[in-house]
Amino acid sequence: MKNDINNKDRLIFRILIDSLMVGALAGLFSVLYRFVIMKMDSYRAILYKEFNLRSLLILIVLGAVISFVIYTLLKWAPLSGGSGIPQIRGEILGKFRMEEIPTLISKILGGGLGNLMGFSLGREGPSIQMGGAAAKSLGKILNRPPDELKYMITAGAAAGLAAAFNAPMAGCIFALEELHKSYSKFVLLPALIASITANYISFVIMGEETSFSFFVTESLPMKLIWVAILIGIMTGIVGGAYNYLITKFQDLFKKINSKIVKYALLMGVTILVGYMFFEGTGGGHGLLEHMARERFAVKYILAILLVKLFYTSFCYGSGVQGGIFLPVLVIGGSCGALVFAFLDKSFELDAFYINFIILGMSGILASVVRSPILSIILVSEMTSTFEHLIALSIVVVVSYYVAEALRVAPIYDTLFERQLKDKNLLSPKERELGDYSVFEYTITDDFKNMGKDLRDIKFPKHLIIMSIERDGIEFVPTADDLILLGDKVTVLISAEDALDIDEFFRGE
């Protein structure tokens, strides 16, 4: 371990080699899950095709069986519930210890069966967690030390997102902006290589195409840039409401002590939505494609928006396996289509209809996840659209600040904090001695000890500052050295202290 820490070049090289294997493995699991979801989509359409007593009875029996399977899987693999993104962050920070094989099986089987019933949940979160779980399993087989294992998990998670949406750059940005929330070469390079590898696997197996078939053909003129501001305001408000609803539905399901009542409620609402508004079931990929091809009536767009808003947060609040990215994109696309419907007749915006949908998708991601760069890059890669980055950036910035003004926390931060309060999810090995990891932080304006020498800084936990990189020069600091803006500080910390140190360096 000490030899690896002292020889950072060797460490980086080995991680990069491992990242190729991680990317391939994560790509295969992501493609497998995408294939399962596609099949479940077609089978679900058959289940809800006719409304009669026979079909209803079949759905009730099927719902009971699937409820039992999902309950058993979540009891077997408690960290497999939800999207899996907060769990991966907790794993990196040493707070959780997911069992890889149970998690992989639970995500694929539970997520697939949930999609068959019609849960409004996406594939990206499970793909991210499966990528991280596969990477962890590989790291154990290769007998990698704890610090390298965590970089492999990060790379696997990034690769899972890249393969799920054919968006390798977004996978890389996700690792930096959402999982580690800081720049580090230990994160950037492995995540980039794993994401590109996973995307290659996806292209080979599923075909070389973007996640969505629609794209911008004409950029929004600068004289219409106010449209981006309107969409940003709307998606900021809707995204804030969405984050609020998820926590409220989580609270609702926690109050239900009986598992039978809990799953009966979940399946009952699902069957009701399936028969009354089938378009609201599933992740919503096909619905978003349909929305891009046809112009829906205002009432229908509003119905999609409201059903997806409430039903997705309801499904996620239950704790079953599934992500929120794809349903959130449908909500964002609906916001864009709704703004278009109100403005089109007055301003003749017909040529820019797709722009509205794509702008809405980016805006909603920015308000819900609060990762602005990820929101721009992910939607741009999914739609193969890079011609209107100015409009996208304006939407994302406005939506971000509207959500901040509403004082609603980013959804994954909220979910992570809630999971930390669940003693059943915390790692029983969290306080083992000897489990140390290397983290790298870039000092920003948020750091409250700027300009102080190391001797005077009161760190919340014990750590070892291995090196400081300043203006391209790396050195081993002494107690008299200062920490300045832009410094890249590499620290060695115990797993049990990782969260406190992470919040300290990020100024929280």
TARA-V137331 format. One record per backbone hydrogen bond with DSSP energy under -0.5 kcal/mol. CO is the residue of the C=O (numbers start at 1). NH is the residue of the N-H. Records with the same first field share a line. If there is no record, write none. Layout:
CO = NH / NH
//
This chain:
1 = 5
2 = 6
3 = 7
6 = 8
7 = 11
8 = 12
9 = 13
10 = 14
11 = 15
12 = 16
13 = 17
14 = 18
15 = 19
16 = 20
17 = 20 / 21
18 = 22
19 = 23
20 = 24
21 = 25
22 = 26
23 = 27
24 = 28
25 = 29
26 = 30
27 = 31
28 = 32
29 = 33
30 = 34
31 = 35
32 = 36
33 = 37
34 = 38
35 = 39
36 = 40
37 = 41
38 = 42
39 = 43
40 = 44
41 = 45
42 = 46
43 = 47
44 = 48
46 = 49
50 = 52
52 = 56
53 = 57
54 = 58
55 = 59
56 = 60
57 = 61
58 = 62
59 = 63
60 = 64
61 = 65
62 = 66
63 = 67
64 = 68
65 = 69
66 = 70
67 = 71
68 = 72
69 = 73
70 = 74
71 = 75
72 = 76
73 = 77
77 = 80
78 = 81
82 = 322
84 = 88
85 = 89
86 = 90
87 = 91
88 = 92
89 = 93
90 = 95 / 96
91 = 94
95 = 427
98 = 100
99 = 103
100 = 104
101 = 105
102 = 106
103 = 107
104 = 108
105 = 109
106 = 110 / 111
107 = 111
108 = 112
109 = 113
110 = 114
111 = 115
112 = 116
113 = 117
114 = 118 / 119
118 = 282
119 = 121
122 = 323
123 = 127
124 = 128
125 = 129
126 = 130
127 = 131
128 = 132
129 = 133
130 = 134
131 = 135
132 = 136
133 = 137
134 = 138
135 = 139
136 = 140
137 = 141
138 = 142
139 = 144
140 = 143
145 = 149
146 = 150
147 = 151
148 = 152
149 = 153
150 = 154
151 = 155
152 = 156
153 = 157
154 = 158
155 = 159
156 = 160
157 = 161
158 = 162
159 = 163
160 = 164
161 = 165
162 = 166 / 167
165 = 211
167 = 171
168 = 172
169 = 173
170 = 174
171 = 175
172 = 176
173 = 177
174 = 178 / 179
175 = 180
176 = 181 / 182
184 = 187 / 188
185 = 189
187 = 191
188 = 192
189 = 193
190 = 194
191 = 195
192 = 196
193 = 197
194 = 198
195 = 199
196 = 200
197 = 201
198 = 202
199 = 203
200 = 204
201 = 205
202 = 206 / 207
203 = 207
207 = 209
221 = 224
222 = 225
224 = 227
225 = 228 / 229
226 = 230
227 = 231
228 = 232
229 = 233
230 = 234
231 = 235
232 = 236
233 = 237
234 = 238
235 = 239
236 = 240
237 = 241
238 = 242
239 = 243
240 = 244
241 = 245
242 = 246
243 = 247
244 = 248
245 = 249
246 = 250
247 = 251
248 = 252
249 = 253
250 = 254
251 = 255
252 = 256
253 = 256
255 = 257
258 = 262
259 = 263
260 = 264
261 = 265
262 = 266
263 = 267
264 = 268
265 = 269
266 = 270
267 = 271
268 = 272
269 = 273
270 = 274
271 = 275
272 = 276
273 = 277
277 = 280
278 = 281
284 = 288
285 = 289
286 = 290
287 = 291
288 = 292
289 = 293
290 = 294
294 = 296
297 = 301
298 = 302
299 = 303
300 = 304
301 = 305
302 = 306
303 = 307
304 = 308
305 = 309
306 = 310
307 = 311
308 = 312
309 = 313
310 = 314
311 = 315
312 = 316
313 = 317
314 = 318
315 = 318 / 320
316 = 319
320 = 82
323 = 122
324 = 328
325 = 329
326 = 330
327 = 331
328 = 332
329 = 333
330 = 334
331 = 335
332 = 336
333 = 337
334 = 338
335 = 339
336 = 340
337 = 341
338 = 342
339 = 343
340 = 344
343 = 347
344 = 348
349 = 352
350 = 353
352 = 356
353 = 357
354 = 358
355 = 359
356 = 360
357 = 361
358 = 362
359 = 363
360 = 364
361 = 365
362 = 366
363 = 367
364 = 368
365 = 369 / 370
366 = 370
368 = 411
371 = 375
372 = 376
373 = 377
374 = 378
375 = 379
376 = 380
377 = 381
378 = 382
379 = 383
380 = 385
381 = 384
382 = 212
384 = 386
386 = 389
388 = 392
389 = 393
390 = 394
391 = 395
392 = 396
393 = 397
394 = 398
395 = 399
396 = 400
397 = 401
398 = 402
399 = 403
400 = 404
401 = 405
402 = 406
403 = 408
404 = 407
407 = 409
410 = 414
411 = 415
412 = 416
413 = 417
414 = 418
415 = 419
416 = 420
417 = 421
418 = 421
419 = 422
421 = 423
422 = 425 / 426
427 = 430
429 = 432
432 = 435
434 = 436
435 = 495
437 = 493
439 = 491
441 = 443 / 489
443 = 486
444 = 447
447 = 450
449 = 452
452 = 483
453 = 456 / 457
454 = 457
457 = 459
463 = 465
464 = 466 / 492
467 = 490
468 = 470 / 475
469 = 488
470 = 473
473 = 470
475 = 468 / 477
478 = 481
479 = 455
481 = 454
482 = 484
483 = 451
484 = 487
487 = 443 / 489
488 = 469 / 490
489 = 441 / 491
490 = 466 / 467
491 = 439 / 493
492 = 464
493 = 437
494 = 497 / 498
495 = 498
497 = 501
498 = 502
499 = 503
500 = 504
501 = 505
502 = 506
503 = 508
504 = 507
//
